[in-house]
Amino acid sequence: MKPRSRREIPAVNKVLDALGEYDLATASKLPRPLVVDVVRRGLSKIRSDSEIPEFESTVERLHRSLELFRAGRLQPLINGTGIVIHTNFGRAPLTPEAVRALTEIGSGYSNLEYDLATGDRGHRGAYIENALALLCGAEAATVINNCAAALVLIVHHFAARNGRARPPGAPSKNEVIVSRGELVQIGGGFRIGEIIEAAGATLREVGATNKTTLDDYRRAIGLGSAMILKVHRSNFFMSGFVESPPAAEIGALARKKRIPFVEDLGSGAVVPTEQFNIAEHEPTPSDALKAGADLVCFSGDKLFGGPQAGIIAGKKRFVNALKREPLFRALRCDKLCFAALQATIDLHLNQAVTKIPAIGLLQVAEDELRNRAAVMRNGLSDLQLQIEIGRSRAKVGGGTLPKSTMSSVTIEIVPRHCSPADLAARLRKSAPPLIGYIANNRFKIDLRTILPHQDAAVADAIRAACTK
């Protein structure tokens, strides 16, 4: 690259005109102020470089920057990974009923906090709270924006807030008792212990990593104990020399010692997972409350099949106390969350859970997947590709049912003119992006997580990527 004067750095408008010649519709998919900002920042960086590139190189560099920027926009994609509840892909797909509810409620006004019977201000989420209480077999229920927030609210109320309200000279009642075998790390590197401490409480660990007994809990309970927390190991499992007391025994101990017992269930299964043809049992809110938990919390966007939400159910006096916390308002859900959640709850109450996409994907028969794969492969037979139908073990994902996998079917491609990694990169740029995985030097697409109406788009994306 020959030395060039900074006076030769092109003007923004000249670059914008040149970018318009790229027939990739990059700029048209981004608001013009964002395109201008990316170009200006790119030119500013060039000014700080020791060497100034040619005009064509400048335009190409800025075009790549715009492509990367555009790829960060929220957009639909096709999940061919075989992980049904994929956290990186937005977890559970919403039901058609939930999508319709989002459109109806989001496109106009609603009775979010308006009482149609009296004409006065109403209570946000009253229908949903009553329906959830019935579904969970609880005295009461409420909803905030995610399960981690639900845990923060509960800990804040029982430990941090109550600890500050103690009489003068009394010991601080802010300890949350948790088994060492349940100090789970959730997505993004967040850990249960850190969440508890961030909520203003003191973590009191009991037992060992692999063995916690009822006596461990009993010895830990003292004047400073605010609550016992049981965290369901929904994203991992332990086997071998392990022990933990049943929830019913912990609940009985908590009642005897007069401290609250809370169970974080995480995964949101409200019906027995055996109905999904999965042998592993995931405890339900009803199970936990019957066993003696005062409160349970779980996610709305995992096995429950709804939007992101933190659902809390249990004793009425505790739920009402949580709703009076100032923090509750900061964590409450908006009308869109309520709309999608309401539609999902109705399906559960009507025992129509097979209409929930995540649950439906878990139940698809392997023969059906194999037939779809055969149709797809036959439609691509004219391509000079090695395409085979394989077998795989799909996962539930989303921090649920860690021991369970299910048989599935894959489309496996051995590209001739590029590497599997290159093919994967091309398919990530398709519209919509198609995401699979590489194994045994093959690019694989698992049909367990592909919705039937997406089959044609999958074939089109493969054809386009392999004929470039």
HELIX and SHEET records of a PDB file:
HELIX    1   1 ARG A    6  GLU A    8  5                                   3    
HELIX    2   2 VAL A   12  LEU A   19  1                                   8    
HELIX    3   3 ALA A   27  LYS A   29  5                                   3    
HELIX    4   4 ARG A   32  SER A   48  1                                  17    
HELIX    5   5 PHE A   55  ALA A   71  1                                  17    
HELIX    6   6 THR A   87  PHE A   89  5                                   3    
HELIX    7   7 PRO A   96  GLY A  106  1                                  11    
HELIX    8   8 ALA A  126  CYS A  136  1                                  11    
HELIX    9   9 CYS A  147  VAL A  155  1                                   9    
HELIX   10  10 HIS A  156  ARG A  161  3                                   6    
HELIX   11  11 ASN A  162  ARG A  164  1                                   3    
HELIX   12  12 ARG A  180  GLU A  182  5                                   3    
HELIX   13  13 GLY A  187  GLY A  189  5                                   3    
HELIX   14  14 ILE A  192  ALA A  198  1                                   7    
HELIX   15  15 LEU A  214  ALA A  220  1                                   7    
HELIX   16  16 ALA A  247  LYS A  257  1                                  11    
HELIX   17  17 THR A  273  PHE A  276  5                                   4    
HELIX   18  18 PRO A  285  LYS A  290  1                                   6    
HELIX   19  19 LYS A  316  LYS A  323  1                                   8    
HELIX   20  20 PRO A  326  LEU A  331  1                                   6    
HELIX   21  21 LYS A  335  LEU A  349  1                                  15    
HELIX   22  22 VAL A  353  LYS A  355  5                                   3    
HELIX   23  23 PRO A  357  GLN A  363  1                                   7    
HELIX   24  24 GLU A  366  GLY A  379  1                                  14    
HELIX   25  25 PRO A  420  ARG A  428  1                                   9    
HELIX   26  26 LEU A  447  THR A  449  5                                   3    
HELIX   27  27 PRO A  452  GLN A  454  5                                   3    
HELIX   28  28 ASP A  455  CYS A  466  1                                  12    
SHEET    1   A 2 ILE A  78  ASN A  79  0                                        
SHEET    2   A 2 LEU A 434  ILE A 435  1                                        
SHEET    1   B 7 ALA A 140  ILE A 144  0                                        
SHEET    2   B 7 GLY A 310  GLY A 314 -1                                        
SHEET    3   B 7 LEU A 295  SER A 299 -1                                        
SHEET    4   B 7 PHE A 261  GLY A 266  1                                        
SHEET    5   B 7 SER A 225  VAL A 231  1                                        
SHEET    6   B 7 GLU A 175  SER A 179  1                                        
SHEET    7   B 7 THR A 202  VAL A 206  1                                        
SHEET    1   C 4 GLN A 386  GLY A 397  0                                        
SHEET    2   C 4 THR A 400  VAL A 414 -1                                        
SHEET    3   C 4 ARG A 442  ASP A 446 -1                                        
SHEET    4   C 4 TYR A 437  ALA A 439 -1                                        
END                                                                             
